[in-house]
């Protein structure tokens, strides 16, 4: 995925109800990963995880917020292995 593709996908997400009108619920920081959920009743929720570190990280998103985070999800955009 190129820089342009990631930027386009993130720009499109700005029009989603969860990002426009939804609630911001921080999940916390795990070492170098900042995570939060954007959600609004009746619409798709989004978990956002930003790794500010130089290495890959494994983070448990469910345990700190089981009422907000489901065990399964779909990755919408990533910069991992960016071309």
PDB file with one MODEL, atoms N, CA, C and O in Angstrom:
MODEL        1
ATOM      1  N   UNK A   1       0.856  -1.169   0.000  1.00  0.00           N
ATOM      2  CA  UNK A   1       0.000   0.000   0.000  1.00  0.00           C
ATOM      3  C   UNK A   1       0.907   1.238   0.000  1.00  0.00           C
ATOM      4  O   UNK A   1       1.827   1.337   0.811  1.00  0.00           O
ATOM      5  N   UNK A   2       0.648   2.154  -0.891  1.00  0.00           N
ATOM      6  CA  UNK A   2       1.475   3.353  -1.009  1.00  0.00           C
ATOM      7  C   UNK A   2       1.019   4.441  -0.033  1.00  0.00           C
ATOM      8  O   UNK A   2      -0.060   4.355   0.552  1.00  0.00           O
ATOM      9  N   UNK A   3       1.861   5.464   0.130  1.00  0.00           N
ATOM     10  CA  UNK A   3       1.493   6.600   0.970  1.00  0.00           C
ATOM     11  C   UNK A   3       0.192   7.242   0.497  1.00  0.00           C
ATOM     12  O   UNK A   3      -0.652   7.617   1.311  1.00  0.00           O
ATOM     13  N   UNK A   4       0.033   7.367  -0.805  1.00  0.00           N
ATOM     14  CA  UNK A   4      -1.167   7.994  -1.368  1.00  0.00           C
ATOM     15  C   UNK A   4      -2.407   7.169  -1.053  1.00  0.00           C
ATOM     16  O   UNK A   4      -3.453   7.724  -0.716  1.00  0.00           O
ATOM     17  N   UNK A   5      -2.300   5.853  -1.160  1.00  0.00           N
ATOM     18  CA  UNK A   5      -3.443   4.982  -0.854  1.00  0.00           C
ATOM     19  C   UNK A   5      -3.841   5.079   0.614  1.00  0.00           C
ATOM     20  O   UNK A   5      -5.030   5.134   0.928  1.00  0.00           O
ATOM     21  N   UNK A   6      -2.868   5.100   1.509  1.00  0.00           N
ATOM     22  CA  UNK A   6      -3.160   5.230   2.936  1.00  0.00           C
ATOM     23  C   UNK A   6      -3.827   6.571   3.206  1.00  0.00           C
ATOM     24  O   UNK A   6      -4.817   6.631   3.934  1.00  0.00           O
ATOM     25  N   UNK A   7      -3.303   7.638   2.633  1.00  0.00           N
ATOM     26  CA  UNK A   7      -3.878   8.975   2.818  1.00  0.00           C
ATOM     27  C   UNK A   7      -5.319   9.019   2.306  1.00  0.00           C
ATOM     28  O   UNK A   7      -6.193   9.591   2.958  1.00  0.00           O
ATOM     29  N   UNK A   8      -5.566   8.417   1.144  1.00  0.00           N
ATOM     30  CA  UNK A   8      -6.913   8.395   0.571  1.00  0.00           C
ATOM     31  C   UNK A   8      -7.875   7.649   1.483  1.00  0.00           C
ATOM     32  O   UNK A   8      -8.982   8.124   1.737  1.00  0.00           O
ATOM     33  N   UNK A   9      -7.466   6.488   1.976  1.00  0.00           N
ATOM     34  CA  UNK A   9      -8.325   5.704   2.871  1.00  0.00           C
ATOM     35  C   UNK A   9      -8.631   6.461   4.157  1.00  0.00           C
ATOM     36  O   UNK A   9      -9.773   6.470   4.617  1.00  0.00           O
ATOM     37  N   UNK A  10      -7.624   7.088   4.731  1.00  0.00           N
ATOM     38  CA  UNK A  10      -7.842   7.840   5.971  1.00  0.00           C
ATOM     39  C   UNK A  10      -8.734   9.053   5.727  1.00  0.00           C
ATOM     40  O   UNK A  10      -9.544   9.409   6.583  1.00  0.00           O
ATOM     41  N   UNK A  11      -8.591   9.686   4.574  1.00  0.00           N
ATOM     42  CA  UNK A  11      -9.456  10.824   4.237  1.00  0.00           C
ATOM     43  C   UNK A  11     -10.906  10.384   4.107  1.00  0.00           C
ATOM     44  O   UNK A  11     -11.809  11.095   4.547  1.00  0.00           O
ATOM     45  N   UNK A  12     -11.137   9.227   3.510  1.00  0.00           N
ATOM     46  CA  UNK A  12     -12.497   8.710   3.363  1.00  0.00           C
ATOM     47  C   UNK A  12     -13.128   8.400   4.722  1.00  0.00           C
ATOM     48  O   UNK A  12     -14.331   8.584   4.904  1.00  0.00           O
ATOM     49  N   UNK A  13     -12.320   7.932   5.672  1.00  0.00           N
ATOM     50  CA  UNK A  13     -12.841   7.607   7.006  1.00  0.00           C
ATOM     51  C   UNK A  13     -13.375   8.846   7.724  1.00  0.00           C
ATOM     52  O   UNK A  13     -14.249   8.733   8.583  1.00  0.00           O
ATOM     53  N   UNK A  14     -12.866  10.007   7.386  1.00  0.00           N
ATOM     54  CA  UNK A  14     -13.323  11.245   8.034  1.00  0.00           C
ATOM     55  C   UNK A  14     -14.813  11.489   7.826  1.00  0.00           C
ATOM     56  O   UNK A  14     -15.437  12.205   8.609  1.00  0.00           O
ATOM     57  N   UNK A  15     -15.390  10.902   6.778  1.00  0.00           N
ATOM     58  CA  UNK A  15     -16.818  11.100   6.519  1.00  0.00           C
ATOM     59  C   UNK A  15     -17.703  10.091   7.257  1.00  0.00           C
ATOM     60  O   UNK A  15     -18.928  10.215   7.241  1.00  0.00           O
ATOM     61  N   UNK A  16     -17.096   9.103   7.897  1.00  0.00           N
ATOM     62  CA  UNK A  16     -17.861   8.103   8.635  1.00  0.00           C
ATOM     63  C   UNK A  16     -18.489   8.730   9.889  1.00  0.00           C
ATOM     64  O   UNK A  16     -17.852   9.549  10.552  1.00  0.00           O
ATOM     65  N   UNK A  17     -19.736   8.348  10.220  1.00  0.00           N
ATOM     66  CA  UNK A  17     -20.410   8.911  11.395  1.00  0.00           C
ATOM     67  C   UNK A  17     -19.608   8.788  12.692  1.00  0.00           C
ATOM     68  O   UNK A  17     -19.635   9.699  13.519  1.00  0.00           O
ATOM     69  N   UNK A  18     -18.904   7.687  12.879  1.00  0.00           N
ATOM     70  CA  UNK A  18     -18.126   7.508  14.112  1.00  0.00           C
ATOM     71  C   UNK A  18     -17.045   8.579  14.255  1.00  0.00           C
ATOM     72  O   UNK A  18     -16.751   9.017  15.367  1.00  0.00           O
ATOM     73  N   UNK A  19     -16.453   9.001  13.136  1.00  0.00           N
ATOM     74  CA  UNK A  19     -15.418  10.029  13.184  1.00  0.00           C
ATOM     75  C   UNK A  19     -16.007  11.433  13.184  1.00  0.00           C
ATOM     76  O   UNK A  19     -15.422  12.348  13.763  1.00  0.00           O
ATOM     77  N   UNK A  20     -17.143  11.612  12.550  1.00  0.00           N
ATOM     78  CA  UNK A  20     -17.752  12.950  12.480  1.00  0.00           C
ATOM     79  C   UNK A  20     -18.487  13.324  13.762  1.00  0.00           C
ATOM     80  O   UNK A  20     -18.377  14.450  14.249  1.00  0.00           O
ATOM     81  N   UNK A  21     -19.246  12.356  14.307  1.00  0.00           N
ATOM     82  CA  UNK A  21     -20.127  12.659  15.432  1.00  0.00           C
ATOM     83  C   UNK A  21     -19.887  11.775  16.655  1.00  0.00           C
ATOM     84  O   UNK A  21     -20.437  12.031  17.726  1.00  0.00           O
ATOM     85  N   UNK A  22     -19.069  10.739  16.497  1.00  0.00           N
ATOM     86  CA  UNK A  22     -18.921   9.733  17.536  1.00  0.00           C
ATOM     87  C   UNK A  22     -18.098  10.156  18.727  1.00  0.00           C
ATOM     88  O   UNK A  22     -17.472  11.216  18.756  1.00  0.00           O
ATOM     89  N   UNK A  23     -18.129   9.288  19.697  1.00  0.00           N
ATOM     90  CA  UNK A  23     -17.414   9.501  20.946  1.00  0.00           C
ATOM     91  C   UNK A  23     -15.979   8.984  20.815  1.00  0.00           C
ATOM     92  O   UNK A  23     -15.724   7.973  20.160  1.00  0.00           O
ATOM     93  N   UNK A  24     -15.059   9.694  21.445  1.00  0.00           N
ATOM     94  CA  UNK A  24     -13.659   9.297  21.518  1.00  0.00           C
ATOM     95  C   UNK A  24     -13.449   8.591  22.847  1.00  0.00           C
ATOM     96  O   UNK A  24     -13.642   9.189  23.906  1.00  0.00           O
ATOM     97  N   UNK A  25     -13.054   7.321  22.802  1.00  0.00           N
ATOM     98  CA  UNK A  25     -12.805   6.549  24.024  1.00  0.00           C
ATOM     99  C   UNK A  25     -11.378   6.007  24.006  1.00  0.00           C
ATOM    100  O   UNK A  25     -11.091   5.049  23.288  1.00  0.00           O
ATOM    101  N   UNK A  26     -10.484   6.610  24.787  1.00  0.00           N
ATOM    102  CA  UNK A  26      -9.109   6.113  24.807  1.00  0.00           C
ATOM    103  C   UNK A  26      -9.042   4.725  25.441  1.00  0.00           C
ATOM    104  O   UNK A  26      -9.731   4.438  26.420  1.00  0.00           O
ATOM    105  N   UNK A  27      -8.214   3.884  24.870  1.00  0.00           N
ATOM    106  CA  UNK A  27      -8.003   2.547  25.419  1.00  0.00           C
ATOM    107  C   UNK A  27      -6.712   2.541  26.216  1.00  0.00           C
ATOM    108  O   UNK A  27      -6.555   1.750  27.146  1.00  0.00           O
ATOM    109  N   UNK A  28      -5.802   3.408  25.862  1.00  0.00           N
ATOM    110  CA  UNK A  28      -4.560   3.519  26.604  1.00  0.00           C
ATOM    111  C   UNK A  28      -3.354   3.490  25.706  1.00  0.00           C
ATOM    112  O   UNK A  28      -3.450   3.434  24.480  1.00  0.00           O
ATOM    113  N   UNK A  29      -2.220   3.530  26.357  1.00  0.00           N
ATOM    114  CA  UNK A  29      -0.947   3.483  25.645  1.00  0.00           C
ATOM    115  C   UNK A  29      -0.220   2.235  26.110  1.00  0.00           C
ATOM    116  O   UNK A  29      -0.082   1.994  27.309  1.00  0.00           O
ATOM    117  N   UNK A  30       0.234   1.462  25.174  1.00  0.00           N
ATOM    118  CA  UNK A  30       1.006   0.253  25.480  1.00  0.00           C
ATOM    119  C   UNK A  30       2.383   0.457  24.884  1.00  0.00           C
ATOM    120  O   UNK A  30       2.575   0.325  23.675  1.00  0.00           O
ATOM    121  N   UNK A  31       3.345   0.780  25.743  1.00  0.00           N
ATOM    122  CA  UNK A  31       4.703   1.105  25.303  1.00  0.00           C
ATOM    123  C   UNK A  31       4.635   2.224  24.270  1.00  0.00           C
ATOM    124  O   UNK A  31       4.455   3.381  24.649  1.00  0.00           O
ATOM    125  N   UNK A  32       4.770   1.929  22.994  1.00  0.00           N
ATOM    126  CA  UNK A  32       4.799   2.981  21.970  1.00  0.00           C
ATOM    127  C   UNK A  32       3.507   3.048  21.147  1.00  0.00           C
ATOM    128  O   UNK A  32       3.445   3.773  20.154  1.00  0.00           O
ATOM    129  N   UNK A  33       2.476   2.298  21.554  1.00  0.00           N
ATOM    130  CA  UNK A  33       1.236   2.252  20.777  1.00  0.00           C
ATOM    131  C   UNK A  33       0.126   3.023  21.494  1.00  0.00           C
ATOM    132  O   UNK A  33      -0.226   2.717  22.633  1.00  0.00           O
ATOM    133  N   UNK A  34      -0.410   4.013  20.812  1.00  0.00           N
ATOM    134  CA  UNK A  34      -1.537   4.804  21.316  1.00  0.00           C
ATOM    135  C   UNK A  34      -2.802   4.258  20.661  1.00  0.00           C
ATOM    136  O   UNK A  34      -2.845   4.119  19.438  1.00  0.00           O
ATOM    137  N   UNK A  35      -3.833   3.945  21.448  1.00  0.00           N
ATOM    138  CA  UNK A  35      -5.043   3.352  20.896  1.00  0.00           C
ATOM    139  C   UNK A  35      -6.305   4.008  21.450  1.00  0.00           C
ATOM    140  O   UNK A  35      -6.367   4.417  22.609  1.00  0.00           O
ATOM    141  N   UNK A  36      -7.305   4.092  20.577  1.00  0.00           N
ATOM    142  CA  UNK A  36      -8.602   4.621  20.981  1.00  0.00           C
ATOM    143  C   UNK A  36      -9.685   4.071  20.073  1.00  0.00           C
ATOM    144  O   UNK A  36      -9.402   3.534  19.002  1.00  0.00           O
ATOM    145  N   UNK A  37     -10.927   4.210  20.511  1.00  0.00           N
ATOM    146  CA  UNK A  37     -12.085   3.774  19.725  1.00  0.00           C
ATOM    147  C   UNK A  37     -12.933   4.999  19.433  1.00  0.00           C
ATOM    148  O   UNK A  37     -13.153   5.836  20.309  1.00  0.00           O
ATOM    149  N   UNK A  38     -13.407   5.102  18.196  1.00  0.00           N
ATOM    150  CA  UNK A  38     -14.409   6.108  17.818  1.00  0.00           C
ATOM    151  C   UNK A  38     -15.694   5.330  17.578  1.00  0.00           C
ATOM    152  O   UNK A  38     -15.710   4.386  16.788  1.00  0.00           O
ATOM    153  N   UNK A  39     -16.778   5.723  18.260  1.00  0.00           N
ATOM    154  CA  UNK A  39     -18.012   4.957  18.156  1.00  0.00           C
ATOM    155  C   UNK A  39     -19.235   5.842  18.360  1.00  0.00           C
ATOM    156  O   UNK A  39     -19.191   6.857  19.055  1.00  0.00           O
ATOM    157  N   UNK A  40     -20.326   5.419  17.730  1.00  0.00           N
ATOM    158  CA  UNK A  40     -21.624   6.061  17.876  1.00  0.00           C
ATOM    159  C   UNK A  40     -22.676   4.975  17.679  1.00  0.00           C
ATOM    160  O   UNK A  40     -22.552   4.146  16.778  1.00  0.00           O
ATOM    161  N   UNK A  41     -23.685   4.975  18.497  1.00  0.00           N
ATOM    162  CA  UNK A  41     -24.712   3.932  18.461  1.00  0.00           C
ATOM    163  C   UNK A  41     -25.349   3.840  17.072  1.00  0.00           C
ATOM    164  O   UNK A  41     -25.732   4.846  16.476  1.00  0.00           O
ATOM    165  N   UNK A  42     -25.450   2.615  16.582  1.00  0.00           N
ATOM    166  CA  UNK A  42     -26.121   2.363  15.313  1.00  0.00           C
ATOM    167  C   UNK A  42     -25.230   2.414  14.087  1.00  0.00           C
ATOM    168  O   UNK A  42     -25.694   2.176  12.972  1.00  0.00           O
ATOM    169  N   UNK A  43     -23.943   2.724  14.282  1.00  0.00           N
ATOM    170  CA  UNK A  43     -23.017   2.815  13.159  1.00  0.00           C
ATOM    171  C   UNK A  43     -21.758   2.011  13.460  1.00  0.00           C
ATOM    172  O   UNK A  43     -21.537   1.584  14.594  1.00  0.00           O
ATOM    173  N   UNK A  44     -20.940   1.812  12.440  1.00  0.00           N
ATOM    174  CA  UNK A  44     -19.691   1.085  12.588  1.00  0.00           C
ATOM    175  C   UNK A  44     -18.754   1.822  13.535  1.00  0.00           C
ATOM    176  O   UNK A  44     -18.610   3.042  13.461  1.00  0.00           O
ATOM    177  N   UNK A  45     -18.119   1.066  14.425  1.00  0.00           N
ATOM    178  CA  UNK A  45     -17.108   1.614  15.339  1.00  0.00           C
ATOM    179  C   UNK A  45     -15.724   1.339  14.766  1.00  0.00           C
ATOM    180  O   UNK A  45     -15.541   0.410  13.978  1.00  0.00           O
ATOM    181  N   UNK A  46     -14.758   2.147  15.163  1.00  0.00           N
ATOM    182  CA  UNK A  46     -13.392   1.999  14.675  1.00  0.00           C
ATOM    183  C   UNK A  46     -12.401   2.029  15.826  1.00  0.00           C
ATOM    184  O   UNK A  46     -12.431   2.930  16.663  1.00  0.00           O
ATOM    185  N   UNK A  47     -11.529   1.039  15.858  1.00  0.00           N
ATOM    186  CA  UNK A  47     -10.403   1.034  16.776  1.00  0.00           C
ATOM    187  C   UNK A  47      -9.226   1.609  16.002  1.00  0.00           C
ATOM    188  O   UNK A  47      -8.923   1.151  14.901  1.00  0.00           O
ATOM    189  N   UNK A  48      -8.568   2.600  16.564  1.00  0.00           N
ATOM    190  CA  UNK A  48      -7.407   3.219  15.932  1.00  0.00           C
ATOM    191  C   UNK A  48      -6.198   2.908  16.802  1.00  0.00           C
ATOM    192  O   UNK A  48      -6.203   3.174  18.004  1.00  0.00           O
ATOM    193  N   UNK A  49      -5.171   2.350  16.194  1.00  0.00           N
ATOM    194  CA  UNK A  49      -3.935   2.028  16.903  1.00  0.00           C
ATOM    195  C   UNK A  49      -2.780   2.645  16.128  1.00  0.00           C
ATOM    196  O   UNK A  49      -2.590   2.357  14.946  1.00  0.00           O
ATOM    197  N   UNK A  50      -2.018   3.487  16.794  1.00  0.00           N
ATOM    198  CA  UNK A  50      -0.895   4.165  16.153  1.00  0.00           C
ATOM    199  C   UNK A  50       0.378   3.767  16.875  1.00  0.00           C
ATOM    200  O   UNK A  50       0.547   4.048  18.062  1.00  0.00           O
ATOM    201  N   UNK A  51       1.267   3.111  16.153  1.00  0.00           N
ATOM    202  CA  UNK A  51       2.539   2.681  16.717  1.00  0.00           C
ATOM    203  C   UNK A  51       3.586   3.745  16.410  1.00  0.00           C
ATOM    204  O   UNK A  51       4.003   3.902  15.262  1.00  0.00           O
ATOM    205  N   UNK A  52       4.005   4.469  17.433  1.00  0.00           N
ATOM    206  CA  UNK A  52       5.012   5.511  17.269  1.00  0.00           C
ATOM    207  C   UNK A  52       6.433   4.968  17.386  1.00  0.00           C
ATOM    208  O   UNK A  52       7.401   5.711  17.226  1.00  0.00           O
ATOM    209  N   UNK A  53       6.554   3.685  17.661  1.00  0.00           N
ATOM    210  CA  UNK A  53       7.871   3.092  17.832  1.00  0.00           C
ATOM    211  C   UNK A  53       8.462   2.588  16.538  1.00  0.00           C
ATOM    212  O   UNK A  53       7.777   2.524  15.517  1.00  0.00           O
ATOM    213  N   UNK A  54       9.739   2.227  16.577  1.00  0.00           N
ATOM    214  CA  UNK A  54      10.423   1.738  15.384  1.00  0.00           C
ATOM    215  C   UNK A  54      10.190   0.249  15.109  1.00  0.00           C
ATOM    216  O   UNK A  54      10.527  -0.244  14.033  1.00  0.00           O
ATOM    217  N   UNK A  55       9.613  -0.467  16.086  1.00  0.00           N
ATOM    218  CA  UNK A  55       9.427  -1.913  15.949  1.00  0.00           C
ATOM    219  C   UNK A  55       7.949  -2.285  15.962  1.00  0.00           C
ATOM    220  O   UNK A  55       7.104  -1.526  16.438  1.00  0.00           O
ATOM    221  N   UNK A  56       7.657  -3.469  15.428  1.00  0.00           N
ATOM    222  CA  UNK A  56       6.304  -4.000  15.514  1.00  0.00           C
ATOM    223  C   UNK A  56       5.943  -4.208  16.976  1.00  0.00           C
ATOM    224  O   UNK A  56       6.820  -4.405  17.817  1.00  0.00           O
ATOM    225  N   UNK A  57       4.645  -4.163  17.279  1.00  0.00           N
ATOM    226  CA  UNK A  57       4.196  -4.360  18.655  1.00  0.00           C
ATOM    227  C   UNK A  57       2.958  -5.238  18.671  1.00  0.00           C
ATOM    228  O   UNK A  57       2.158  -5.219  17.736  1.00  0.00           O
ATOM    229  N   UNK A  58       2.808  -6.000  19.731  1.00  0.00           N
ATOM    230  CA  UNK A  58       1.616  -6.806  19.948  1.00  0.00           C
ATOM    231  C   UNK A  58       0.881  -6.210  21.137  1.00  0.00           C
ATOM    232  O   UNK A  58       1.446  -6.056  22.220  1.00  0.00           O
ATOM    233  N   UNK A  59      -0.406  -5.872  20.917  1.00  0.00           N
ATOM    234  CA  UNK A  59      -1.188  -5.199  21.951  1.00  0.00           C
ATOM    235  C   UNK A  59      -2.515  -5.918  22.139  1.00  0.00           C
ATOM    236  O   UNK A  59      -3.162  -6.293  21.162  1.00  0.00           O
ATOM    237  N   UNK A  60      -2.921  -6.111  23.380  1.00  0.00           N
ATOM    238  CA  UNK A  60      -4.230  -6.672  23.704  1.00  0.00           C
ATOM    239  C   UNK A  60      -5.211  -5.510  23.824  1.00  0.00           C
ATOM    240  O   UNK A  60      -5.171  -4.759  24.799  1.00  0.00           O
ATOM    241  N   UNK A  61      -6.081  -5.363  22.846  1.00  0.00           N
ATOM    242  CA  UNK A  61      -7.059  -4.278  22.855  1.00  0.00           C
ATOM    243  C   UNK A  61      -8.326  -4.651  23.612  1.00  0.00           C
ATOM    244  O   UNK A  61      -9.029  -3.770  24.107  1.00  0.00           O
ATOM    245  N   UNK A  62      -8.625  -5.940  23.709  1.00  0.00           N
ATOM    246  CA  UNK A  62      -9.892  -6.402  24.267  1.00  0.00           C
ATOM    247  C   UNK A  62      -9.926  -6.314  25.790  1.00  0.00           C
ATOM    248  O   UNK A  62     -10.898  -5.805  26.349  1.00  0.00           O
ATOM    249  N   UNK A  63      -8.899  -6.793  26.468  1.00  0.00           N
ATOM    250  CA  UNK A  63      -8.913  -6.867  27.925  1.00  0.00           C
ATOM    251  C   UNK A  63      -9.171  -5.515  28.607  1.00  0.00           C
ATOM    252  O   UNK A  63      -9.971  -5.465  29.542  1.00  0.00           O
ATOM    253  N   UNK A  64      -8.524  -4.412  28.176  1.00  0.00           N
ATOM    254  CA  UNK A  64      -8.789  -3.147  28.860  1.00  0.00           C
ATOM    255  C   UNK A  64     -10.195  -2.592  28.612  1.00  0.00           C
ATOM    256  O   UNK A  64     -10.715  -1.852  29.448  1.00  0.00           O
ATOM    257  N   UNK A  65     -10.815  -2.933  27.487  1.00  0.00           N
ATOM    258  CA  UNK A  65     -12.124  -2.364  27.131  1.00  0.00           C
ATOM    259  C   UNK A  65     -13.000  -3.387  26.423  1.00  0.00           C
ATOM    260  O   UNK A  65     -13.317  -3.204  25.248  1.00  0.00           O
ATOM    261  N   UNK A  66     -13.402  -4.465  27.106  1.00  0.00           N
ATOM    262  CA  UNK A  66     -14.188  -5.515  26.432  1.00  0.00           C
ATOM    263  C   UNK A  66     -15.547  -5.031  25.938  1.00  0.00           C
ATOM    264  O   UNK A  66     -16.118  -5.632  25.028  1.00  0.00           O
ATOM    265  N   UNK A  67     -16.074  -3.957  26.522  1.00  0.00           N
ATOM    266  CA  UNK A  67     -17.362  -3.436  26.069  1.00  0.00           C
ATOM    267  C   UNK A  67     -17.230  -2.606  24.790  1.00  0.00           C
ATOM    268  O   UNK A  67     -18.230  -2.361  24.115  1.00  0.00           O
ATOM    269  N   UNK A  68     -16.026  -2.174  24.450  1.00  0.00           N
ATOM    270  CA  UNK A  68     -15.805  -1.358  23.256  1.00  0.00           C
ATOM    271  C   UNK A  68     -15.143  -2.103  22.108  1.00  0.00           C
ATOM    272  O   UNK A  68     -15.375  -1.788  20.941  1.00  0.00           O
ATOM    273  N   UNK A  69     -14.317  -3.091  22.438  1.00  0.00           N
ATOM    274  CA  UNK A  69     -13.502  -3.753  21.423  1.00  0.00           C
ATOM    275  C   UNK A  69     -13.930  -5.201  21.275  1.00  0.00           C
ATOM    276  O   UNK A  69     -13.987  -5.952  22.249  1.00  0.00           O
ATOM    277  N   UNK A  70     -14.231  -5.583  20.034  1.00  0.00           N
ATOM    278  CA  UNK A  70     -14.592  -6.969  19.736  1.00  0.00           C
ATOM    279  C   UNK A  70     -13.326  -7.787  19.498  1.00  0.00           C
ATOM    280  O   UNK A  70     -12.262  -7.236  19.216  1.00  0.00           O
ATOM    281  N   UNK A  71     -13.452  -9.082  19.612  1.00  0.00           N
ATOM    282  CA  UNK A  71     -12.291  -9.961  19.425  1.00  0.00           C
ATOM    283  C   UNK A  71     -11.848 -10.032  17.968  1.00  0.00           C
ATOM    284  O   UNK A  71     -10.695 -10.363  17.691  1.00  0.00           O
ATOM    285  N   UNK A  72     -12.739  -9.729  17.042  1.00  0.00           N
ATOM    286  CA  UNK A  72     -12.397  -9.780  15.620  1.00  0.00           C
ATOM    287  C   UNK A  72     -12.701  -8.443  14.978  1.00  0.00           C
ATOM    288  O   UNK A  72     -13.605  -7.722  15.403  1.00  0.00           O
ATOM    289  N   UNK A  73     -11.932  -8.120  13.947  1.00  0.00           N
ATOM    290  CA  UNK A  73     -12.146  -6.871  13.235  1.00  0.00           C
ATOM    291  C   UNK A  73     -11.489  -6.928  11.872  1.00  0.00           C
ATOM    292  O   UNK A  73     -10.905  -7.940  11.485  1.00  0.00           O
ATOM    293  N   UNK A  74     -11.593  -5.839  11.163  1.00  0.00           N
ATOM    294  CA  UNK A  74     -11.030  -5.733   9.822  1.00  0.00           C
ATOM    295  C   UNK A  74     -10.056  -4.563   9.806  1.00  0.00           C
ATOM    296  O   UNK A  74     -10.376  -3.480  10.293  1.00  0.00           O
ATOM    297  N   UNK A  75      -8.873  -4.777   9.250  1.00  0.00           N
ATOM    298  CA  UNK A  75      -7.896  -3.699   9.122  1.00  0.00           C
ATOM    299  C   UNK A  75      -8.268  -2.883   7.896  1.00  0.00           C
ATOM    300  O   UNK A  75      -8.343  -3.406   6.783  1.00  0.00           O
ATOM    301  N   UNK A  76      -8.500  -1.596   8.114  1.00  0.00           N
ATOM    302  CA  UNK A  76      -8.892  -0.701   7.025  1.00  0.00           C
ATOM    303  C   UNK A  76      -7.664  -0.103   6.342  1.00  0.00           C
ATOM    304  O   UNK A  76      -7.602  -0.064   5.113  1.00  0.00           O
ATOM    305  N   UNK A  77      -6.697   0.359   7.115  1.00  0.00           N
ATOM    306  CA  UNK A  77      -5.493   0.964   6.554  1.00  0.00           C
ATOM    307  C   UNK A  77      -4.307   0.630   7.438  1.00  0.00           C
ATOM    308  O   UNK A  77      -4.422   0.564   8.662  1.00  0.00           O
ATOM    309  N   UNK A  78      -3.171   0.423   6.804  1.00  0.00           N
ATOM    310  CA  UNK A  78      -1.944   0.134   7.536  1.00  0.00           C
ATOM    311  C   UNK A  78      -0.754   0.665   6.761  1.00  0.00           C
ATOM    312  O   UNK A  78      -0.784   0.748   5.533  1.00  0.00           O
ATOM    313  N   UNK A  79       0.280   1.021   7.477  1.00  0.00           N
ATOM    314  CA  UNK A  79       1.523   1.427   6.828  1.00  0.00           C
ATOM    315  C   UNK A  79       2.566   0.328   6.946  1.00  0.00           C
ATOM    316  O   UNK A  79       3.711   0.512   6.533  1.00  0.00           O
ATOM    317  N   UNK A  80       2.181  -0.808   7.505  1.00  0.00           N
ATOM    318  CA  UNK A  80       3.100  -1.942   7.632  1.00  0.00           C
ATOM    319  C   UNK A  80       3.491  -2.416   6.243  1.00  0.00           C
ATOM    320  O   UNK A  80       2.628  -2.620   5.389  1.00  0.00           O
ATOM    321  N   UNK A  81       4.778  -2.591   6.012  1.00  0.00           N
ATOM    322  CA  UNK A  81       5.300  -3.025   4.726  1.00  0.00           C
ATOM    323  C   UNK A  81       4.894  -2.073   3.596  1.00  0.00           C
ATOM    324  O   UNK A  81       4.614  -2.507   2.480  1.00  0.00           O
ATOM    325  N   UNK A  82       4.867  -0.784   3.896  1.00  0.00           N
ATOM    326  CA  UNK A  82       4.505   0.206   2.893  1.00  0.00           C
ATOM    327  C   UNK A  82       5.521   0.182   1.765  1.00  0.00           C
ATOM    328  O   UNK A  82       6.729   0.121   1.994  1.00  0.00           O
ATOM    329  N   UNK A  83       5.011   0.233   0.547  1.00  0.00           N
ATOM    330  CA  UNK A  83       5.886   0.211  -0.638  1.00  0.00           C
ATOM    331  C   UNK A  83       6.475   1.569  -0.907  1.00  0.00           C
ATOM    332  O   UNK A  83       7.233   1.735  -1.862  1.00  0.00           O
TER     333      UNK A  83
ENDMDL
END
